[in-house]
């Protein structure tokens, strides 16, 4: 790893990768990841990616997104996302993403909770994996981009509210060092790792939020945390919770109480369904409710949801003949580092995109399958904004920032990262008076 790049990107999910893809190829770019490139939550996205179904769908899509977000969304961000959705999906098709097709060759679309019609493109039940792998393969071909795994961000290098790079740690050697850049992009994902039960990878602990809190970069709605209604219940509940995609309910699966009776409308927004499940669990005195996928035709279940069928089988459940136990778990973060529609934060030369940022597109509760779309679009916009306004960091200021780094502060990285996790937890707790609307217990 060199000590200077034109652009530093933290994160190898779809946001980080798409940002790298759209930066000028005459710029040297480093993409850092805390683990290995396949340990981003983008790989875990099952359901799909939304695509506007013609101009006649605009009002419905806009209304669905705003309703799910309890009208706390930034309307300009929602409009930007919806109007760009066809372009983003078409770009994915152009790099080889294998979306499901109808017999006539057109893109197949499904429906999920909170949507008034079918508008979600998908690849079986592992859309995120399909998209991320194709993006990663494309980025690896770029001679100007270096992907650097097992590297943890410890701090921003900052002076006078201007970012000049990062302090990072090589996870294998434990060596801590500085890396300078003209621009830095945080695409480091969510905060699931600070929760006992989450669908996220455990390494996603809100490091980007923490370093921004430390340096006074604006954070919005840090307590807006989405709980996914349906994850597979196991007695141990150790490690990452396995998501049961919202698409199964979109295709006809139903939720049942302990007496195997239906108790809610499964296609309401996630926070509403989550609240209904918690209420039913309390009423029944149970640790889970039942999800019945048998209303979905057998061949469709096998073709559309092979990963879910396989995982349930490994846990001893035959989804073709019996119900499976499900329980809500932390899933997504709607708050984050304040950013505009081009990913710019309140610190100069610092951008934030993907789940780690908050541009207001999701409001208080994300509509299903808007996450991949949002991450891809605003990461692209950040790259284009950097490209159009590119200037080198002032050498004297960067040198002064380097001289101010006190490496004693990073002598115990594990302790520092623990402090960061606690910083994020405390900030969430402090924000609890500003009640979010995600309906979790």
C-alpha positions, 0 to 999 in steps of 0.5 A: 500500500502506498502512502498517497492515492488520488482517491481513497474509498472505504468499503467494497460493497456496491457503493464503494465498487460503483464509485471506483468504477465511475472515477476517471481512470487517470486517477489512482484509487485505493479501495479498502475493506475491513475484511475480505471483499466478499464480506460486505452486506451487499453480498447478503441482499436477497430480494432485488433492486427496484426499477421504475416500470414506466412513467405511469409508475412514477407516482405510485413508486414515489408514494410507496417510498414516502409512505414507508419512510413515514414522509420523513424522506427528502423528496428531492433524493427520492425523485432523483433515485426513482428517475435514475432507476432504469439507468442504473439497472440498465448499467448493471445489465450491460456489465453482465448482471443476470436478472431473471427474465420473462419468456419474452426476454424482458426483465421479470419483476416481483413485489415486496412489502410496501410496494403497490405493484411489481417493480423489483428486478432480481436474480434468484434469492441472491441479487446482491451477490450477483450484482456485487460479484459482477461489479467486483470483477469489473473493478479488478480489471481497472489498472488504476484501482487497487483493492486492499483487504484486511485494512481497518480505518482508524481515523480521518486525517483532518485539518480545518474541516478538510479531509486529507486521508486516513489513519489505517491498520493492517489487520495482519501485521497490526501496523498503523500508518497514514495514507493521504488522498485528495478525496476520501469516500466512506462507503463502509456500511451499516451498524449491525455488528453492535447489535446482539441479533442482526442480519449484518456481518459482525465486522460492520460496527459503524466505524465511519460514523464514529470517526465522523462523530469524533471530528464533528462531521454532521450525523443525521437520524442515528436512531433510525434503525430498521428491524427486518420482520423475518429472519430464521429463528434458531435457539442459539441465535449466535452469529449473523441472523439468516434473512428470509427475503421479503420476496417470499411474502411478495410471492404469497407466503403468509405469517401465522400465529402459534395456532397457525392462524394468519394475523397480519397483512404481510405486504405492509412496510417492514416496520408495520409487519415487525410491530405486528410480529412483536405484538403477536409473540407477546400475545402468544408468549412465544419466541417466534411466529410461523412463516408459511411458504406453501402457498407459493408453487413448488417449482417457483419456490425452488427456482426463485428462492434456492438459497432459502430452501437450502438453508431451511433444509440444513436447519431441519425444515422442509419448506414444501411441507411445513412452516418455518419459525421466524423472528425480527432482527436488526437489518438496516440503518436509515440514519448516518453521515449527512450527505447531499445528492452528490455524496458530499458531507459537511467536511470538505474532500470527504464523501459518504455513500451507501448505508453509512450515509444519510441523504434522506432518501429512506426517511424513517424506514426504508422501502424494500429493495431500495437499498441497492439502488440508492447505494449504486446511484449516489456512489456514481453521483459522488464519483462524477462530482469528484471528477468534475470538481477535482483539485489537488489537496493544498500541499502545505495544509496536508503536510501540517495535518500529517505533522499533527497526527499523534500515533500514540492515540492508535497504540491500542487499536482494539481498545480504540475500536471498542471506544468507537462502538460505544460512541455509536451506541451512546449517540443512538441512546442520546437520540432516543427522545427523537423517536424513530418509527421502525416499530422494533421492541 
